[in-house]
Amino acid sequence: MPAIDFEARRDWFVDHLSGLQRVGTQIVCAFDADGAMAGFVTVDPASGYLDQLAVAPWYWGGGAATQLLDEAKRRAPAAIALEVNQDNPRAVAFYEKNGFARAGESVNPRSGLKTWRYYWRGP
């Protein structure tokens, strides 16, 4: 999401991740062969909510996002729910390719951006 100023959101984001962990959300990181972080996913195994999935742009197309999503599915095998910005076609296509079904729309209360709700049901 190039339009989002992630540096300006850093303090909020660190607090947000800490809050997610306090309520049971697990954070899984992916690293390349040199030990550099390629991306991460957050998933609450109890509720199946996936709050964040992010991969650095230079790792796009290399399988990191799929591996992280597969790990989230392993940790929440019954179902996963998430919201994705409607103006992020790359992410929308990724989730649909990986078995997620669109189940509605919403608005992100922080950004005001329109989102799609997606669900994945395990085997």
DOMAR-492305 format. One record per residue (C-alpha): residue in one letter; z, x, y. Coordinates in Angstrom, 1 decimal. Example, Ala and Ser with C-alpha at 12.3 -4.5 7.8 and 13.67 -1.06 7.14 Angstrom:
BEGIN
<"A", <7.8, 12.3, -4.5>>
<"S", <7.1, 13.7, -1.1>>
//
This chain:
BEGIN
<"M", <0.0, 0.0, 0.0>>
<"P", <-1.2, 2.3, 2.8>>
<"A", <-0.2, -0.2, 5.5>>
<"I", <3.5, 0.1, 4.6>>
<"D", <5.4, 2.8, 6.4>>
<"F", <7.5, 4.0, 3.5>>
<"E", <9.2, 6.8, 5.5>>
<"A", <10.5, 4.2, 7.9>>
<"R", <11.9, 2.2, 5.0>>
<"R", <13.5, 5.1, 3.2>>
<"D", <17.2, 4.3, 4.0>>
<"W", <16.7, 0.6, 3.1>>
<"F", <14.9, 1.6, -0.1>>
<"V", <17.7, 4.0, -1.3>>
<"D", <20.2, 1.3, -0.6>>
<"H", <18.0, -1.3, -2.4>>
<"L", <17.7, 0.9, -5.5>>
<"S", <21.5, 1.6, -5.6>>
<"G", <22.1, -2.2, -5.4>>
<"L", <19.7, -2.8, -8.2>>
<"Q", <21.5, -0.3, -10.4>>
<"R", <24.9, -1.8, -9.6>>
<"V", <23.8, -5.1, -11.1>>
<"G", <22.3, -3.6, -14.3>>
<"T", <18.7, -2.7, -13.3>>
<"Q", <17.4, 0.4, -15.0>>
<"I", <15.3, 2.9, -13.2>>
<"V", <12.8, 4.9, -15.4>>
<"C", <10.9, 7.9, -13.9>>
<"A", <7.7, 9.5, -15.2>>
<"F", <7.1, 13.2, -14.6>>
<"D", <4.1, 15.4, -15.0>>
<"A", <3.9, 18.5, -17.1>>
<"D", <5.2, 20.6, -14.2>>
<"G", <8.2, 18.4, -13.7>>
<"A", <6.9, 16.6, -10.6>>
<"M", <7.7, 12.9, -10.4>>
<"A", <4.6, 10.8, -11.0>>
<"G", <6.2, 7.4, -10.5>>
<"F", <9.0, 5.0, -11.5>>
<"V", <9.7, 1.5, -12.6>>
<"T", <12.8, -0.7, -12.2>>
<"V", <13.6, -3.4, -14.7>>
<"D", <16.6, -5.5, -15.4>>
<"P", <16.8, -5.8, -19.2>>
<"A", <19.0, -8.9, -19.0>>
<"S", <16.8, -11.0, -16.7>>
<"G", <13.5, -9.2, -17.3>>
<"Y", <12.9, -8.9, -13.6>>
<"L", <10.7, -5.9, -12.6>>
<"D", <11.4, -5.2, -9.0>>
<"Q", <9.4, -2.0, -8.4>>
<"L", <6.6, -0.1, -10.1>>
<"A", <5.2, 2.8, -8.1>>
<"V", <2.9, 5.7, -9.0>>
<"A", <1.9, 8.4, -6.5>>
<"P", <-1.8, 8.0, -5.6>>
<"W", <-2.8, 11.4, -7.1>>
<"Y", <-1.7, 10.1, -10.5>>
<"W", <-3.6, 6.8, -10.2>>
<"G", <-5.9, 6.2, -13.2>>
<"G", <-4.0, 8.7, -15.4>>
<"G", <-2.0, 6.3, -17.4>>
<"A", <1.4, 6.8, -15.7>>
<"A", <1.6, 3.2, -14.6>>
<"T", <0.7, 1.9, -18.0>>
<"Q", <3.3, 4.1, -19.6>>
<"L", <6.0, 2.9, -17.2>>
<"L", <5.0, -0.7, -17.7>>
<"D", <5.1, -0.2, -21.5>>
<"E", <8.6, 1.2, -21.1>>
<"A", <9.7, -1.8, -19.0>>
<"K", <8.3, -4.1, -21.8>>
<"R", <10.3, -2.1, -24.3>>
<"R", <13.5, -2.5, -22.3>>
<"A", <12.9, -6.2, -21.7>>
<"P", <11.0, -7.3, -24.8>>
<"A", <11.3, -11.1, -24.4>>
<"A", <9.7, -11.5, -20.9>>
<"I", <9.1, -9.8, -17.6>>
<"A", <8.8, -11.4, -14.2>>
<"L", <7.6, -9.8, -11.0>>
<"E", <6.1, -10.4, -7.7>>
<"V", <3.1, -8.5, -6.3>>
<"N", <1.6, -8.5, -2.8>>
<"Q", <-1.5, -10.7, -2.7>>
<"D", <-3.3, -8.1, -0.6>>
<"N", <-2.9, -5.5, -3.3>>
<"P", <-5.9, -6.1, -5.5>>
<"R", <-5.4, -2.9, -7.5>>
<"A", <-1.9, -4.0, -8.6>>
<"V", <-3.0, -7.6, -9.2>>
<"A", <-5.8, -6.3, -11.5>>
<"F", <-3.4, -3.9, -13.3>>
<"Y", <-0.9, -6.6, -14.1>>
<"E", <-3.6, -9.1, -15.3>>
<"K", <-5.1, -6.3, -17.5>>
<"N", <-1.7, -5.7, -19.0>>
<"G", <-1.1, -9.3, -20.1>>
<"F", <0.6, -10.8, -17.1>>
<"A", <-0.2, -14.4, -16.1>>
<"R", <-0.1, -15.7, -12.6>>
<"A", <2.6, -18.4, -12.3>>
<"G", <2.8, -19.1, -8.6>>
<"E", <3.0, -17.7, -5.1>>
<"S", <5.7, -16.9, -2.6>>
<"V", <6.4, -14.9, 0.5>>
<"N", <8.3, -11.7, 0.6>>
<"P", <11.3, -12.5, 2.9>>
<"R", <11.5, -8.9, 4.1>>
<"S", <7.8, -8.2, 4.9>>
<"G", <6.5, -11.7, 5.4>>
<"L", <3.6, -10.8, 3.1>>
<"K", <2.3, -13.4, 0.6>>
<"T", <3.0, -12.6, -3.0>>
<"W", <1.9, -13.7, -6.4>>
<"R", <4.5, -14.4, -9.1>>
<"Y", <3.5, -13.0, -12.5>>
<"Y", <5.1, -13.4, -16.0>>
<"W", <4.6, -11.6, -19.3>>
<"R", <6.0, -13.0, -22.5>>
<"G", <6.8, -10.6, -25.3>>
<"P", <5.7, -11.0, -28.9>>
//
